[in-house]
């Protein structure tokens, strides 16, 4: 399996809801990433997990909480979001070798709308 | 600080014409540069990276450290090249990519 999968494809939530985004890969990659992409903008890095440990947090608000239960799974827990958090959330993975990210493989994204 | 600049938001050329998408970067060390592409209704995917020095789908890109550039070129554009192109940089061995703002390329028949 050479794809990164993300669920759900679409999510609508209120500002008081708690929801989670899920990402999965079975390529044996040891680095996994969350990005946020607003319309007509490039992806913005949120978090990086390397060997299941959080290695980079790009000053993301605490209403976003990442979790890496094992080397194949990455979750993003959402709580008390704001309407401006509406965006496409992309997951990616890479081999995670020393020396840089190398090629990142992206999932199709979860389109999040916060009402 | 790491920064990637793609000066053209939109680029339109005719089929068969040469195409060049510009990318300039700012980084004090030795960067690794990438071009990612997103075709309509498809996921973001790697097109090429400077260390592999290969041609993918007829595209090439050369890292020019003197001019801090990594322009993407193709001698004869095809309609299927229409897509969003992002230049990206990684530096210092960090597991992190910084993307440029992207260039939307349209190939006219």
Interface residues (C-beta under 8 A of the other chain):
Chain A: X31 X33 X41 X42 X43 X44 X45 X48 X50 X55 X56 X90 X94 X96 X98 X99 X100 X101 X102 X103 X104 X105 X106 X107 X108 X109
Chain B: X32 X34 X43 X44 X45 X46 X49 X86 X90 X91 X93 X94 X95 X96 X97 X98 X99 X100 X101 X102
